[in-house]
Amino acid sequence: EQWADYYPKEVEAFKLDMKRLVVAPWIKEFLDKEFNLGVEAVVTNGFNFKKFHVEDKDFLKQDITLSMIYSSHPMKGFEDAKIVFSRIKDLYPNIKILLFGFEPEPKNLVFNFEYIRGAAGEKVKEIYKKTDIFFCPSLQEGFHNPPSEAMAAKCAVLATAVGSVPFTMKNLENGIIVEPGDTKGMIEGLIKLIEDRSLRAELSKNANESIKSLTWDKSIEKLDSLFSSN
């Protein structure tokens, strides 16, 4: 997280004489490219899929809900989201935009939306259940759990290629991936998901199946094997 004030200390820690473990492939590549530092292994986050399992997802409903986690942090991409949501609302006035997060409700937005503050546990699951399309416009992330959570809850996900997204998603197979800051690509991707119900359902189902490989058991087994061999 190069934007953070603690970033120099993170770099110092990675330069210590030790074997390095990271949670995402991009971090391994970054350390190699920027600092010529080797990484012993990538051990990804896992998920408790029961927390996000949705039994009766309705892929055929007419009214579409587009959701996103709201944060004012510049790296979360909300400035891009405002441009995208404004255009989507112009094109599809009846679409529901649902924002949720822990900060106060955002003000002075030019589009209508619902905001849920402080959702946790079952409330987050309920948000994912009613979400048809989950949108992540982040500029940078470490691992980036929310896209994987939404995939587990059978949402169609459009996300930027940051954090774990290039590892967990394949474009137009189990989601749609765009480059950070590409608002034109975000709008085009959302239009595709809104207008093509069959594609939306297919990506949602594929996402749910593919993300099941990201288990805590596999991550723990890999970590245990690394410790045992060293």
Disulfide bonds with the S-S distance in Angstrom:
none
